[in-house]
Amino acid sequence: MTIQRIEPGSRMSGAVVHGNTVYLAGQVARNAAGKSVTEQTRDILAIIDGLLKQAGTDKSKLLSANIWLSDMSTFNEMNAVWDGWVSPGNTPARATVEARLAAPQYTVEIMVTAAK
């Protein structure tokens, strides 16, 4: 079975496809770093949409999601964006935790797995 790497880098790939499963790396805001949780979440979800499209799938096929917030008090702010984005009736298994992220300008990181 082949492995397809999408946006491969020296440290990690943006996504990896194996069989009918698409694994995304944790995504942080590329264009909204340092901005509000709302803006960062929107940016991340747009990145996820793009990676899923490159892999031949979309958010309606999400299997699981892991979300890290630098401050759990922003949970409702992030969820307001997530709830407007996620495919109704196709919500993934999900966990959300508070954690220190890679750099202080990042307040949200999201990683998803999807079926093709």
N, CA, C and O atoms as a GROMACS GRO file, in nm:
protein
  464
    1MET      N    1   0.085  -0.117   0.000
    1MET     CA    2   0.000   0.000   0.000
    1MET      C    3   0.090   0.124   0.000
    1MET      O    4   0.187   0.131   0.075
    2THR      N    5   0.057   0.220  -0.084
    2THR     CA    6   0.141   0.338  -0.096
    2THR      C    7   0.111   0.440   0.015
    2THR      O    8   0.004   0.440   0.075
    3ILE      N    9   0.209   0.525   0.038
    3ILE     CA   10   0.196   0.636   0.132
    3ILE      C   11   0.216   0.764   0.052
    3ILE      O   12   0.316   0.779  -0.018
    4GLN      N   13   0.121   0.857   0.063
    4GLN     CA   14   0.130   0.987  -0.003
    4GLN      C   15   0.155   1.092   0.104
    4GLN      O   16   0.083   1.099   0.204
    5ARG      N   17   0.257   1.175   0.083
    5ARG     CA   18   0.288   1.284   0.176
    5ARG      C   19   0.253   1.416   0.110
    5ARG      O   20   0.298   1.446  -0.001
    6ILE      N   21   0.173   1.495   0.178
    6ILE     CA   22   0.127   1.624   0.127
    6ILE      C   23   0.200   1.734   0.203
    6ILE      O   24   0.206   1.734   0.326
    7GLU      N   25   0.255   1.829   0.128
    7GLU     CA   26   0.335   1.938   0.184
    7GLU      C   27   0.444   1.884   0.276
    7GLU      O   28   0.452   1.924   0.393
    8PRO      N   29   0.528   1.792   0.224
    8PRO     CA   30   0.634   1.736   0.308
    8PRO      C   31   0.742   1.839   0.339
    8PRO      O   32   0.776   1.923   0.255
    9GLY      N   33   0.795   1.831   0.458
    9GLY     CA   34   0.904   1.918   0.499
    9GLY      C   35   1.014   1.835   0.560
    9GLY      O   36   1.005   1.712   0.564
   10SER      N   37   1.118   1.899   0.608
   10SER     CA   38   1.230   1.826   0.667
   10SER      C   39   1.193   1.765   0.802
   10SER      O   40   1.254   1.667   0.844
   11ARG      N   41   1.095   1.823   0.871
   11ARG     CA   42   1.056   1.774   1.002
   11ARG      C   43   0.925   1.695   1.000
   11ARG      O   44   0.910   1.597   1.072
   12MET      N   45   0.831   1.738   0.917
   12MET     CA   46   0.700   1.672   0.913
   12MET      C   47   0.630   1.707   0.783
   12MET      O   48   0.669   1.798   0.711
   13SER      N   49   0.524   1.632   0.755
   13SER     CA   50   0.438   1.660   0.640
   13SER      C   51   0.310   1.723   0.691
   13SER      O   52   0.267   1.697   0.804
   14GLY      N   53   0.248   1.805   0.609
   14GLY     CA   54   0.120   1.864   0.646
   14GLY      C   55   0.013   1.758   0.662
   14GLY      O   56  -0.074   1.768   0.748
   15ALA      N   57   0.020   1.655   0.577
   15ALA     CA   58  -0.075   1.544   0.582
   15ALA      C   59  -0.008   1.421   0.524
   15ALA      O   60   0.082   1.430   0.440
   16VAL      N   61  -0.054   1.306   0.568
   16VAL     CA   62  -0.007   1.178   0.515
   16VAL      C   63  -0.130   1.093   0.486
   16VAL      O   64  -0.219   1.080   0.570
   17VAL      N   65  -0.133   1.036   0.366
   17VAL     CA   66  -0.244   0.948   0.326
   17VAL      C   67  -0.191   0.806   0.319
   17VAL      O   68  -0.092   0.778   0.252
   18HIS      N   69  -0.259   0.716   0.389
   18HIS     CA   70  -0.225   0.573   0.385
   18HIS      C   71  -0.356   0.497   0.370
   18HIS      O   72  -0.443   0.504   0.457
   19GLY      N   73  -0.368   0.427   0.261
   19GLY     CA   74  -0.496   0.358   0.235
   19GLY      C   75  -0.605   0.462   0.219
   19GLY      O   76  -0.592   0.557   0.141
   20ASN      N   77  -0.712   0.444   0.292
   20ASN     CA   78  -0.825   0.537   0.286
   20ASN      C   79  -0.831   0.628   0.407
   20ASN      O   80  -0.937   0.680   0.441
   21THR      N   81  -0.717   0.648   0.473
   21THR     CA   82  -0.712   0.734   0.590
   21THR      C   83  -0.615   0.849   0.567
   21THR      O   84  -0.505   0.829   0.515
   22VAL      N   85  -0.656   0.969   0.608
   22VAL     CA   86  -0.575   1.090   0.595
   22VAL      C   87  -0.544   1.141   0.734
   22VAL      O   88  -0.633   1.170   0.814
   23TYR      N   89  -0.415   1.152   0.763
   23TYR     CA   90  -0.367   1.199   0.893
   23TYR      C   91  -0.306   1.338   0.874
   23TYR      O   92  -0.210   1.354   0.799
   24LEU      N   93  -0.361   1.438   0.941
   24LEU     CA   94  -0.304   1.572   0.934
   24LEU      C   95  -0.215   1.597   1.054
   24LEU      O   96  -0.244   1.551   1.165
   25ALA      N   97  -0.107   1.669   1.031
   25ALA     CA   98  -0.023   1.716   1.141
   25ALA      C   99  -0.100   1.823   1.217
   25ALA      O  100  -0.197   1.879   1.165
   26GLY      N  101  -0.058   1.850   1.338
   26GLY     CA  102  -0.118   1.961   1.412
   26GLY      C  103  -0.097   2.090   1.334
   26GLY      O  104   0.014   2.120   1.292
   27GLN      N  105  -0.204   2.166   1.316
   27GLN     CA  106  -0.198   2.289   1.238
   27GLN      C  107  -0.212   2.410   1.330
   27GLN      O  108  -0.296   2.413   1.420
   28VAL      N  109  -0.128   2.509   1.306
   28VAL     CA  110  -0.138   2.637   1.376
   28VAL      C  111  -0.164   2.745   1.273
   28VAL      O  112  -0.148   2.723   1.152
   29ALA      N  113  -0.202   2.861   1.320
   29ALA     CA  114  -0.237   2.972   1.231
   29ALA      C  115  -0.114   3.020   1.154
   29ALA      O  116  -0.015   3.060   1.215
   30ARG      N  117  -0.120   3.016   1.024
   30ARG     CA  118  -0.010   3.065   0.940
   30ARG      C  119  -0.022   3.216   0.917
   30ARG      O  120   0.077   3.288   0.915
   31ASN      N  121  -0.147   3.261   0.899
   31ASN     CA  122  -0.171   3.401   0.866
   31ASN      C  123  -0.224   3.482   0.984
   31ASN      O  124  -0.229   3.605   0.977
   32ALA      N  125  -0.264   3.414   1.092
   32ALA     CA  126  -0.326   3.484   1.204
   32ALA      C  127  -0.250   3.464   1.335
   32ALA      O  128  -0.306   3.486   1.442
   33ALA      N  129  -0.125   3.424   1.327
   33ALA     CA  130  -0.045   3.407   1.449
   33ALA      C  131  -0.044   3.537   1.527
   33ALA      O  132  -0.024   3.645   1.470
   34GLY      N  133  -0.065   3.527   1.657
   34GLY     CA  134  -0.066   3.645   1.742
   34GLY      C  135  -0.200   3.716   1.748
   34GLY      O  136  -0.217   3.810   1.826
   35LYS      N  137  -0.295   3.673   1.666
   35LYS     CA  138  -0.428   3.735   1.666
   35LYS      C  139  -0.520   3.660   1.761
   35LYS      O  140  -0.475   3.572   1.835
   36SER      N  141  -0.647   3.692   1.760
   36SER     CA  142  -0.744   3.633   1.853
   36SER      C  143  -0.762   3.484   1.828
   36SER      O  144  -0.727   3.433   1.721
   37VAL      N  145  -0.816   3.416   1.926
   37VAL     CA  146  -0.848   3.273   1.911
   37VAL      C  147  -0.947   3.254   1.797
   37VAL      O  148  -0.935   3.157   1.722
   38THR      N  149  -1.041   3.342   1.782
   38THR     CA  150  -1.137   3.335   1.671
   38THR      C  151  -1.064   3.338   1.537
   38THR      O  152  -1.089   3.253   1.451
   39GLU      N  153  -0.975   3.435   1.519
   39GLU     CA  154  -0.903   3.448   1.392
   39GLU      C  155  -0.809   3.331   1.369
   39GLU      O  156  -0.798   3.281   1.257
   40GLN      N  157  -0.741   3.286   1.476
   40GLN     CA  158  -0.651   3.172   1.460
   40GLN      C  159  -0.728   3.046   1.424
   40GLN      O  160  -0.685   2.969   1.338
   41THR      N  161  -0.842   3.024   1.489
   41THR     CA  162  -0.922   2.905   1.459
   41THR      C  163  -0.971   2.908   1.315
   41THR      O  164  -0.965   2.806   1.246
   42ARG      N  165  -1.019   3.022   1.269
   42ARG     CA  166  -1.063   3.034   1.129
   42ARG      C  167  -0.949   3.002   1.032
   42ARG      O  168  -0.968   2.930   0.935
   43ASP      N  169  -0.832   3.057   1.060
   43ASP     CA  170  -0.715   3.034   0.976
   43ASP      C  171  -0.679   2.886   0.972
   43ASP      O  172  -0.655   2.830   0.865
   44ILE      N  173  -0.676   2.823   1.088
   44ILE     CA  174  -0.641   2.681   1.097
   44ILE      C  175  -0.742   2.595   1.021
   44ILE      O  176  -0.703   2.505   0.948
   45LEU      N  177  -0.869   2.623   1.038
   45LEU     CA  178  -0.971   2.543   0.971
   45LEU      C  179  -0.964   2.560   0.819
   45LEU      O  180  -0.993   2.466   0.745
   46ALA      N  181  -0.926   2.677   0.772
   46ALA     CA  182  -0.905   2.697   0.628
   46ALA      C  183  -0.786   2.614   0.580
   46ALA      O  184  -0.790   2.556   0.472
   47ILE      N  185  -0.681   2.609   0.660
   47ILE     CA  186  -0.565   2.526   0.626
   47ILE      C  187  -0.606   2.380   0.620
   47ILE      O  188  -0.569   2.308   0.527
   48ILE      N  189  -0.684   2.336   0.719
   48ILE     CA  190  -0.731   2.198   0.721
   48ILE      C  191  -0.816   2.168   0.599
   48ILE      O  192  -0.799   2.063   0.537
   49ASP      N  193  -0.906   2.258   0.562
   49ASP     CA  194  -0.986   2.238   0.441
   49ASP      C  195  -0.896   2.217   0.319
   49ASP      O  196  -0.922   2.128   0.238
   50GLY      N  197  -0.791   2.298   0.307
   50GLY     CA  198  -0.701   2.287   0.194
   50GLY      C  199  -0.624   2.156   0.191
   50GLY      O  200  -0.609   2.094   0.086
   51LEU      N  201  -0.575   2.112   0.307
   51LEU     CA  202  -0.502   1.986   0.313
   51LEU      C  203  -0.594   1.868   0.284
   51LEU      O  204  -0.555   1.775   0.213
   52LEU      N  205  -0.715   1.871   0.338
   52LEU     CA  206  -0.811   1.763   0.310
   52LEU      C  207  -0.844   1.757   0.161
   52LEU      O  208  -0.854   1.649   0.104
   53LYS      N  209  -0.860   1.873   0.100
   53LYS     CA  210  -0.889   1.877  -0.044
   53LYS      C  211  -0.774   1.816  -0.124
   53LYS      O  212  -0.797   1.738  -0.216
   54GLN      N  213  -0.651   1.852  -0.088
   54GLN     CA  214  -0.535   1.795  -0.157
   54GLN      C  215  -0.530   1.643  -0.141
   54GLN      O  216  -0.480   1.572  -0.228
   55ALA      N  217  -0.582   1.594  -0.029
   55ALA     CA  218  -0.582   1.450  -0.002
   55ALA      C  219  -0.702   1.379  -0.065
   55ALA      O  220  -0.713   1.257  -0.057
   56GLY      N  221  -0.792   1.455  -0.126
   56GLY     CA  222  -0.908   1.395  -0.191
   56GLY      C  223  -1.025   1.368  -0.099
   56GLY      O  224  -1.103   1.276  -0.123
   57THR      N  225  -1.038   1.447   0.006
   57THR     CA  226  -1.149   1.430   0.099
   57THR      C  227  -1.194   1.566   0.149
   57THR      O  228  -1.151   1.669   0.096
   58ASP      N  229  -1.280   1.568   0.249
   58ASP     CA  230  -1.326   1.695   0.306
   58ASP      C  231  -1.372   1.674   0.450
   58ASP      O  232  -1.370   1.562   0.501
   59LYS      N  233  -1.413   1.783   0.513
   59LYS     CA  234  -1.449   1.780   0.656
   59LYS      C  235  -1.569   1.691   0.687
   59LYS      O  236  -1.589   1.655   0.803
   60SER      N  237  -1.648   1.656   0.589
   60SER     CA  238  -1.761   1.566   0.616
   60SER      C  239  -1.714   1.423   0.646
   60SER      O  240  -1.793   1.339   0.690
   61LYS      N  241  -1.586   1.396   0.622
   61LYS     CA  242  -1.530   1.263   0.644
   61LYS      C  243  -1.437   1.259   0.766
   61LYS      O  244  -1.361   1.163   0.782
   62LEU      N  245  -1.443   1.362   0.851
   62LEU     CA  246  -1.357   1.362   0.970
   62LEU      C  247  -1.389   1.244   1.061
   62LEU      O  248  -1.505   1.211   1.084
   63LEU      N  249  -1.284   1.182   1.111
   63LEU     CA  250  -1.297   1.072   1.206
   63LEU      C  251  -1.268   1.118   1.348
   63LEU      O  252  -1.340   1.084   1.442
   64SER      N  253  -1.161   1.196   1.362
   64SER     CA  254  -1.123   1.243   1.496
   64SER      C  255  -1.056   1.379   1.486
   64SER      O  256  -1.006   1.418   1.380
   65ALA      N  257  -1.057   1.451   1.598
   65ALA     CA  258  -0.992   1.581   1.607
   65ALA      C  259  -0.933   1.596   1.746
   65ALA      O  260  -0.994   1.559   1.846
   66ASN      N  261  -0.814   1.651   1.751
   66ASN     CA  262  -0.750   1.689   1.877
   66ASN      C  263  -0.726   1.839   1.870
   66ASN      O  264  -0.672   1.889   1.772
   67ILE      N  265  -0.767   1.909   1.974
   67ILE     CA  266  -0.752   2.055   1.978
   67ILE      C  267  -0.676   2.091   2.105
   67ILE      O  268  -0.710   2.046   2.215
   68TRP      N  269  -0.574   2.174   2.087
   68TRP     CA  270  -0.499   2.225   2.201
   68TRP      C  271  -0.519   2.375   2.208
   68TRP      O  272  -0.507   2.446   2.108
   69LEU      N  273  -0.551   2.423   2.328
   69LEU     CA  274  -0.567   2.566   2.354
   69LEU      C  275  -0.463   2.607   2.457
   69LEU      O  276  -0.438   2.534   2.553
   70SER      N  277  -0.402   2.722   2.438
   70SER     CA  278  -0.305   2.769   2.536
   70SER      C  279  -0.373   2.816   2.664
   70SER      O  280  -0.310   2.827   2.768
   71ASP      N  281  -0.504   2.844   2.654
   71ASP     CA  282  -0.581   2.890   2.771
   71ASP      C  283  -0.724   2.837   2.756
   71ASP      O  284  -0.797   2.878   2.666
   72MET      N  285  -0.762   2.747   2.845
   72MET     CA  286  -0.895   2.685   2.836
   72MET      C  287  -1.009   2.785   2.849
   72MET      O  288  -1.123   2.754   2.815
   73SER      N  289  -0.980   2.905   2.899
   73SER     CA  290  -1.087   3.005   2.908
   73SER      C  291  -1.133   3.051   2.770
   73SER      O  292  -1.235   3.120   2.758
   74THR      N  293  -1.060   3.015   2.664
   74THR     CA  294  -1.099   3.051   2.527
   74THR      C  295  -1.176   2.938   2.458
   74THR      O  296  -1.202   2.945   2.338
   75PHE      N  297  -1.213   2.835   2.533
   75PHE     CA  298  -1.284   2.719   2.480
   75PHE      C  299  -1.410   2.759   2.404
   75PHE      O  300  -1.433   2.713   2.292
   76ASN      N  301  -1.493   2.845   2.462
   76ASN     CA  302  -1.618   2.886   2.396
   76ASN      C  303  -1.592   2.968   2.270
   76ASN      O  304  -1.665   2.957   2.172
   77GLU      N  305  -1.487   3.051   2.273
   77GLU     CA  306  -1.451   3.131   2.156
   77GLU      C  307  -1.410   3.041   2.039
   77GLU      O  308  -1.453   3.061   1.925
   78MET      N  309  -1.327   2.941   2.069
   78MET     CA  310  -1.286   2.846   1.965
   78MET      C  311  -1.406   2.767   1.915
   78MET      O  312  -1.423   2.748   1.794
   79ASN      N  313  -1.490   2.720   2.008
   79ASN     CA  314  -1.606   2.640   1.970
   79ASN      C  315  -1.705   2.717   1.882
   79ASN      O  316  -1.770   2.657   1.797
   80ALA      N  317  -1.716   2.847   1.901
   80ALA     CA  318  -1.806   2.926   1.817
   80ALA      C  319  -1.764   2.916   1.670
   80ALA      O  320  -1.850   2.909   1.582
   81VAL      N  321  -1.635   2.915   1.645
   81VAL     CA  322  -1.586   2.902   1.507
   81VAL      C  323  -1.599   2.756   1.461
   81VAL      O  324  -1.647   2.730   1.352
   82TRP      N  325  -1.555   2.663   1.546
   82TRP     CA  326  -1.562   2.520   1.514
   82TRP      C  327  -1.706   2.480   1.478
   82TRP      O  328  -1.728   2.414   1.377
   83ASP      N  329  -1.802   2.520   1.561
   83ASP     CA  330  -1.942   2.479   1.540
   83ASP      C  331  -1.997   2.530   1.407
   83ASP      O  332  -2.082   2.465   1.347
   84GLY      N  333  -1.951   2.646   1.362
   84GLY     CA  334  -1.994   2.699   1.233
   84GLY      C  335  -1.924   2.633   1.115
   84GLY      O  336  -1.970   2.644   1.001
   85TRP      N  337  -1.814   2.564   1.143
   85TRP     CA  338  -1.735   2.501   1.036
   85TRP      C  339  -1.764   2.353   1.019
   85TRP      O  340  -1.774   2.304   0.906
   86VAL      N  341  -1.776   2.282   1.128
   86VAL     CA  342  -1.788   2.136   1.123
   86VAL      C  343  -1.914   2.095   1.047
   86VAL      O  344  -2.017   2.161   1.055
   87SER      N  345  -1.904   1.984   0.973
   87SER     CA  346  -2.015   1.937   0.890
   87SER      C  347  -2.127   1.881   0.979
   87SER      O  348  -2.105   1.784   1.050
   88PRO      N  349  -2.247   1.941   0.976
   88PRO     CA  350  -2.357   1.893   1.059
   88PRO      C  351  -2.387   1.745   1.034
   88PRO      O  352  -2.395   1.701   0.919
   89GLY      N  353  -2.402   1.671   1.141
   89GLY     CA  354  -2.430   1.529   1.130
   89GLY      C  355  -2.307   1.444   1.106
   89GLY      O  356  -2.316   1.321   1.102
   90ASN      N  357  -2.191   1.507   1.088
   90ASN     CA  358  -2.066   1.436   1.061
   90ASN      C  359  -1.957   1.476   1.159
   90ASN      O  360  -1.839   1.480   1.123
   91THR      N  361  -1.994   1.507   1.281
   91THR     CA  362  -1.895   1.552   1.378
   91THR      C  363  -1.802   1.437   1.418
   91THR      O  364  -1.846   1.323   1.435
   92PRO      N  365  -1.673   1.467   1.431
   92PRO     CA  366  -1.575   1.363   1.465
   92PRO      C  367  -1.570   1.337   1.615
   92PRO      O  368  -1.623   1.415   1.694
   93ALA      N  369  -1.506   1.228   1.653
   93ALA     CA  370  -1.467   1.211   1.792
   93ALA      C  371  -1.366   1.323   1.818
   93ALA      O  372  -1.284   1.353   1.732
   94ARG      N  373  -1.371   1.385   1.938
   94ARG     CA  374  -1.288   1.504   1.959
   94ARG      C  375  -1.242   1.514   2.103
   94ARG      O  376  -1.315   1.479   2.196
   95ALA      N  377  -1.121   1.564   2.121
   95ALA     CA  378  -1.069   1.597   2.253
   95ALA      C  379  -1.013   1.739   2.246
   95ALA      O  380  -0.953   1.778   2.146
   96THR      N  381  -1.033   1.815   2.352
   96THR     CA  382  -0.978   1.950   2.362
   96THR      C  383  -0.910   1.961   2.497
   96THR      O  384  -0.969   1.932   2.601
   97VAL      N  385  -0.784   2.005   2.495
   97VAL     CA  386  -0.708   2.018   2.619
   97VAL      C  387  -0.632   2.150   2.619
   97VAL      O  388  -0.612   2.212   2.515
   98GLU      N  389  -0.591   2.190   2.738
   98GLU     CA  390  -0.506   2.308   2.753
   98GLU      C  391  -0.361   2.262   2.755
   98GLU      O  392  -0.326   2.165   2.822
   99ALA      N  393  -0.278   2.334   2.681
   99ALA     CA  394  -0.136   2.300   2.675
   99ALA      C  395  -0.054   2.422   2.634
   99ALA      O  396  -0.106   2.514   2.571
  100ARG      N  397   0.071   2.422   2.672
  100ARG     CA  398   0.162   2.526   2.624
  100ARG      C  399   0.199   2.487   2.480
  100ARG      O  400   0.245   2.375   2.457
  101LEU      N  401   0.179   2.578   2.386
  101LEU     CA  402   0.206   2.548   2.246
  101LEU      C  403   0.350   2.586   2.209
  101LEU      O  404   0.422   2.641   2.292
  102ALA      N  405   0.390   2.558   2.088
  102ALA     CA  406   0.529   2.572   2.044
  102ALA      C  407   0.585   2.713   2.055
  102ALA      O  408   0.705   2.731   2.079
  103ALA      N  409   0.501   2.812   2.039
  103ALA     CA  410   0.545   2.952   2.046
  103ALA      C  411   0.431   3.036   2.104
  103ALA      O  412   0.314   3.002   2.085
  104PRO      N  413   0.463   3.144   2.174
  104PRO     CA  414   0.358   3.220   2.242
  104PRO      C  415   0.255   3.285   2.150
  104PRO      O  416   0.144   3.316   2.195
  105GLN      N  417   0.288   3.307   2.023
  105GLN     CA  418   0.191   3.369   1.932
  105GLN      C  419   0.081   3.271   1.890
  105GLN      O  420  -0.018   3.312   1.830
  106TYR      N  421   0.099   3.143   1.919
  106TYR     CA  422  -0.002   3.043   1.887
  106TYR      C  423  -0.086   3.014   2.010
  106TYR      O  424  -0.034   2.982   2.116
  107THR      N  425  -0.218   3.025   1.993
  107THR     CA  426  -0.310   2.998   2.104
  107THR      C  427  -0.400   2.878   2.076
  107THR      O  428  -0.471   2.832   2.165
  108VAL      N  429  -0.396   2.828   1.952
  108VAL     CA  430  -0.478   2.714   1.910
  108VAL      C  431  -0.394   2.625   1.819
  108VAL      O  432  -0.318   2.674   1.735
  109GLU      N  433  -0.408   2.494   1.836
  109GLU     CA  434  -0.351   2.398   1.742
  109GLU      C  435  -0.455   2.287   1.723
  109GLU      O  436  -0.515   2.240   1.820
  110ILE      N  437  -0.476   2.247   1.599
  110ILE     CA  438  -0.578   2.145   1.569
  110ILE      C  439  -0.517   2.039   1.478
  110ILE      O  440  -0.448   2.069   1.381
  111MET      N  441  -0.544   1.914   1.513
  111MET     CA  442  -0.500   1.799   1.432
  111MET      C  443  -0.623   1.712   1.406
  111MET      O  444  -0.700   1.685   1.498
  112VAL      N  445  -0.641   1.670   1.281
  112VAL     CA  446  -0.755   1.585   1.248
  112VAL      C  447  -0.710   1.461   1.170
  112VAL      O  448  -0.603   1.459   1.109
  113THR      N  449  -0.795   1.361   1.173
  113THR     CA  450  -0.782   1.242   1.092
  113THR      C  451  -0.913   1.227   1.017
  113THR      O  452  -1.020   1.250   1.072
  114ALA      N  453  -0.904   1.189   0.889
  114ALA     CA  454  -1.024   1.177   0.806
  114ALA      C  455  -1.018   1.052   0.720
  114ALA      O  456  -0.910   0.999   0.692
  115ALA      N  457  -1.134   1.007   0.679
  115ALA     CA  458  -1.144   0.899   0.580
  115ALA      C  459  -1.144   0.963   0.441
  115ALA      O  460  -1.175   1.081   0.426
  116LYS      N  461  -1.109   0.885   0.341
  116LYS     CA  462  -1.115   0.935   0.203
  116LYS      C  463  -1.252   0.908   0.146
  116LYS      O  464  -1.279   0.942   0.031
   0.00000   0.00000   0.00000
